[in-house]
Amino acid sequence: MFKSMRKLGWFLILSIIVSSCATKDQVVYFNDVQQLEGQVNLLEYEPKIERNDVLRINVSSSSVNEEIVAPFQMNQQGAQSGGGGGQNLSLTGYLVSPQGTINFPVLGTVEVEGLSRTAIQEKLQKQIAEYVRDPVVDVRIVNFNVTVLGEVGNPGRVQITDGRITMPELLAMSGDVSYTGKRQNIRVIREVDGVKSVGFIDMTEIDLFDSPYYYLKQNDIVYVEPTYARMKSAGFFGSPGAILGLVSSTLSLIFIFTR
């Protein structure tokens, strides 16, 4: 009886230790990354403009006086607004209306929904060129924010200034996934035309580079799930260490009373 209980005790302890350990493939990013060698442009991406986006548009010219392009600039009071949508003064940009347009100085209503920043720049440059020689247009998405929740170093809202961002870059900006977070099942909640979708990213596999969620869109929500150990630490038994301590105490009592 004593020998059987002792064997059972060691088996339970060993099981807890093994279950609390993570394998290399569960922790290391980009397993088999050498397979990417020589591949180019795995996924080209540029965010498309959506309704209620806010755009900052700057017009200049390298060949004429800046006063010539002044009529195409938003005035200091931010009086120019998205067609039918009003203007958010705190952002001082063009609000894309429910019809997918902005009201641009001199040009009037300009359709922008579904276009990339580059496409809008080219479109405006072509139209402004009828009035100004060699115009240069720069377009930025002012409200490009991504929300990060869960097991990361610094959860919160991240403002993107570079025009696009990838999942690895976002995690780096958020303090990376903590040791209590799952790297294999990161959720991305996305809304397109009022319809929500949920995607998943596995940071340990190179398939993430081909995922439609590798590049993030404005207003995406990224959630990193806690590991099993993290979830158990919030329960009655606590962490694996606490469970091990409980098992050890129980076995000690059994050994005492079975002598």
C-alpha positions as CSV (number, residue, x, y, z in Angstrom):
1,M,0.0,0.0,0.0
2,F,2.8,2.4,1.0
3,K,4.8,1.6,-2.1
4,S,1.7,2.1,-4.4
5,M,0.9,5.5,-2.8
6,R,4.5,6.5,-3.2
7,K,4.6,5.6,-6.8
8,L,1.3,7.4,-7.4
9,G,2.7,10.5,-5.6
10,W,5.8,10.6,-7.8
11,F,3.7,10.1,-10.9
12,L,1.5,13.1,-10.0
13,I,4.5,15.3,-9.3
14,L,6.2,14.4,-12.6
15,S,2.9,15.0,-14.5
16,I,2.6,18.5,-13.0
17,I,6.2,19.4,-13.9
18,V,5.8,18.1,-17.4
19,S,2.5,19.8,-18.0
20,S,3.8,23.1,-16.7
21,C,6.7,23.2,-19.2
22,A,6.5,24.7,-22.7
23,T,8.2,23.3,-25.7
24,K,10.6,25.2,-27.9
25,D,8.0,25.3,-30.8
26,Q,5.4,26.9,-28.4
27,V,7.7,29.8,-27.4
28,V,10.1,30.5,-30.4
29,Y,8.8,32.8,-33.1
30,F,9.0,32.0,-36.8
31,N,9.9,28.3,-36.6
32,D,11.4,27.0,-39.9
33,V,12.0,30.6,-40.9
34,Q,14.8,29.4,-43.2
35,Q,12.1,28.5,-45.7
36,L,11.6,32.2,-46.4
37,E,15.0,32.5,-47.9
38,G,14.8,34.0,-51.4
39,Q,11.1,34.8,-51.2
40,V,10.1,38.3,-52.2
41,N,6.9,40.3,-51.6
42,L,5.0,37.5,-49.8
43,L,2.1,39.8,-49.3
44,E,1.8,43.4,-50.5
45,Y,-0.6,45.5,-48.6
46,E,-1.7,49.1,-48.3
47,P,-4.7,50.0,-46.2
48,K,-7.8,51.1,-48.0
49,I,-9.8,54.2,-47.0
50,E,-13.1,53.6,-45.3
51,R,-16.1,55.7,-44.2
52,N,-15.4,57.8,-41.1
53,D,-11.7,57.7,-41.7
54,V,-9.9,61.0,-41.1
55,L,-7.3,62.1,-43.7
56,R,-4.6,64.7,-43.4
57,I,-3.8,66.0,-46.9
58,N,-0.9,68.3,-47.6
59,V,-0.4,69.9,-51.0
60,S,2.8,71.5,-52.1
61,S,4.8,72.2,-55.3
62,S,8.5,72.1,-56.0
63,S,8.4,74.4,-58.9
64,V,6.1,77.3,-57.8
65,N,5.6,79.6,-54.9
66,E,3.8,78.0,-51.9
67,E,1.2,80.7,-52.1
68,I,0.0,79.2,-55.4
69,V,-1.1,76.0,-53.6
70,A,-2.6,77.8,-50.6
71,P,-6.1,77.5,-52.0
72,F,-5.7,73.7,-51.9
73,Q,-4.7,73.6,-48.2
74,M,-7.2,73.2,-45.3
75,N,-7.5,76.6,-43.5
76,Q,-6.2,77.0,-40.0
77,Q,-9.6,76.8,-38.5
78,G,-10.2,73.4,-40.1
79,A,-13.3,74.8,-41.9
80,Q,-13.1,72.2,-44.7
81,S,-15.1,69.1,-43.8
82,G,-15.9,65.7,-45.1
83,G,-18.9,66.0,-47.4
84,G,-22.0,65.7,-45.2
85,G,-19.9,64.4,-42.3
86,G,-18.6,67.5,-40.5
87,Q,-15.0,68.1,-39.3
88,N,-13.3,66.8,-36.2
89,L,-11.3,69.9,-35.2
90,S,-9.0,67.9,-32.8
91,L,-7.8,65.9,-35.8
92,T,-7.7,68.7,-38.3
93,G,-8.3,66.4,-41.2
94,Y,-10.9,65.5,-43.8
95,L,-13.6,63.2,-42.5
96,V,-14.7,60.6,-45.1
97,S,-18.5,60.9,-45.3
98,P,-21.0,58.0,-45.2
99,Q,-21.0,58.4,-49.0
100,G,-17.3,57.7,-49.1
101,T,-16.3,61.2,-50.2
102,I,-14.4,64.3,-48.9
103,N,-15.1,67.9,-49.7
104,F,-11.7,69.2,-50.9
105,P,-10.9,72.9,-51.5
106,V,-11.4,74.1,-55.1
107,L,-12.0,70.5,-56.4
108,G,-15.2,69.9,-54.4
109,T,-16.4,66.4,-53.8
110,V,-13.8,63.7,-54.2
111,E,-14.5,60.0,-53.9
112,V,-11.9,58.3,-51.7
113,E,-13.6,55.2,-50.2
114,G,-11.9,51.9,-51.2
115,L,-8.7,53.7,-52.5
116,S,-5.3,53.4,-51.0
117,R,-3.3,56.4,-49.8
118,T,-1.1,56.2,-53.0
119,A,-4.2,56.1,-55.2
120,I,-5.7,59.2,-53.6
121,Q,-2.4,61.0,-53.9
122,E,-2.2,60.3,-57.6
123,K,-5.9,61.2,-58.1
124,L,-5.5,64.5,-56.4
125,Q,-2.2,65.3,-58.1
126,K,-3.8,64.8,-61.4
127,Q,-6.8,67.1,-60.7
128,I,-4.7,69.8,-59.0
129,A,-2.3,69.7,-62.0
130,E,-5.0,71.5,-64.0
131,Y,-4.4,74.5,-61.7
132,V,-0.9,74.1,-60.4
133,R,2.3,72.9,-62.1
134,D,4.0,69.9,-60.6
135,P,1.8,69.5,-57.5
136,V,2.9,67.2,-54.7
137,V,0.3,65.6,-52.5
138,D,0.8,63.7,-49.3
139,V,-2.0,61.7,-47.7
140,R,-2.0,60.3,-44.2
141,I,-4.7,58.3,-42.2
142,V,-5.0,60.3,-39.0
143,N,-7.2,57.8,-37.1
144,F,-5.1,54.7,-37.8
145,N,-5.2,53.1,-34.4
146,V,-5.0,49.4,-33.3
147,T,-6.1,48.2,-29.9
148,V,-4.0,45.5,-28.2
149,L,-5.5,43.6,-25.3
150,G,-4.5,40.6,-23.2
151,E,-1.1,39.1,-22.3
152,V,1.3,41.7,-23.7
153,G,3.8,44.0,-21.9
154,N,1.8,47.2,-22.6
155,P,-1.8,46.7,-23.6
156,G,-3.7,49.7,-24.9
157,R,-4.3,51.7,-28.0
158,V,-1.5,52.1,-30.5
159,Q,-1.4,55.0,-33.0
160,I,0.2,54.1,-36.3
161,T,2.0,56.9,-38.1
162,D,3.8,54.9,-40.9
163,G,0.7,54.2,-43.0
164,R,0.8,50.4,-42.3
165,I,1.9,48.0,-39.6
166,T,2.4,44.2,-39.3
167,M,1.6,42.0,-36.4
168,P,5.2,41.5,-35.3
169,E,5.7,45.3,-35.4
170,L,2.6,45.8,-33.3
171,L,3.7,43.2,-30.7
172,A,7.1,44.9,-30.5
173,M,5.5,48.3,-29.9
174,S,3.3,46.7,-27.2
175,G,6.1,45.1,-25.2
176,D,5.8,41.7,-26.9
177,V,3.7,38.7,-25.8
178,S,4.4,37.9,-22.1
179,Y,5.4,34.5,-20.9
180,T,1.8,34.0,-19.8
181,G,0.4,34.6,-23.3
182,K,-0.4,32.2,-26.1
183,R,1.7,32.9,-29.2
184,Q,-0.1,30.3,-31.3
185,N,-3.6,31.7,-31.2
186,I,-3.6,35.5,-31.3
187,R,-7.0,36.9,-32.3
188,V,-7.7,39.8,-34.6
189,I,-11.2,41.3,-34.6
190,R,-11.8,43.3,-37.7
191,E,-14.7,45.3,-39.1
192,V,-15.3,45.8,-42.9
193,D,-18.4,47.6,-44.1
194,G,-20.1,47.2,-40.8
195,V,-19.4,43.4,-40.7
196,K,-17.1,42.0,-38.1
197,S,-14.7,39.1,-38.7
198,V,-12.3,37.2,-36.5
199,G,-8.9,35.9,-37.7
200,F,-6.1,34.1,-35.9
201,I,-2.3,34.5,-36.1
202,D,0.3,31.9,-35.0
203,M,3.5,33.7,-34.3
204,T,5.4,30.5,-34.1
205,E,4.8,29.5,-37.7
206,I,5.9,31.2,-40.9
207,D,2.4,30.8,-42.4
208,L,1.7,34.1,-40.6
209,F,3.5,36.0,-43.4
210,D,0.8,34.8,-45.9
211,S,-2.1,35.6,-43.5
212,P,-4.6,38.4,-44.4
213,Y,-4.2,39.4,-40.8
214,Y,-0.4,39.8,-41.0
215,Y,-0.9,43.5,-42.0
216,L,-3.3,45.2,-39.7
217,K,-6.1,47.6,-40.6
218,Q,-7.2,50.8,-38.9
219,N,-9.4,50.0,-35.8
220,D,-8.4,46.3,-35.6
221,I,-8.5,44.8,-32.1
222,V,-5.8,42.3,-31.3
223,Y,-6.2,40.0,-28.3
224,V,-3.5,37.7,-26.9
225,E,-5.1,34.8,-24.9
226,P,-3.6,33.7,-21.5
227,T,-1.9,30.3,-21.2
228,Y,-3.5,27.5,-19.3
229,A,-1.1,28.2,-16.4
230,R,-2.2,31.8,-16.3
231,M,-5.8,30.9,-16.3
232,K,-5.3,28.4,-13.5
233,S,-3.4,31.0,-11.4
234,A,-6.7,32.9,-11.3
235,G,-8.6,29.9,-10.0
236,F,-8.8,28.0,-6.7
237,F,-5.6,25.9,-7.1
238,G,-3.4,28.7,-8.4
239,S,-0.2,28.3,-10.3
240,P,1.5,25.0,-11.1
241,G,3.9,25.7,-8.2
242,A,0.9,26.0,-5.8
243,I,-0.6,22.8,-7.1
244,L,2.7,21.0,-6.6
245,G,2.9,22.3,-3.1
246,L,-0.7,21.1,-2.4
247,V,0.2,17.6,-3.8
248,S,3.4,17.5,-1.8
249,S,1.5,18.3,1.4
250,T,-1.2,15.8,0.7
251,L,1.4,13.0,0.0
252,S,3.2,13.9,3.2
253,L,0.0,13.4,5.2
254,I,-0.6,10.1,3.5
255,F,2.9,8.9,4.2
256,I,2.5,9.9,7.9
257,F,-0.8,8.0,8.4
258,T,0.2,5.0,6.4
259,R,3.4,4.2,8.3
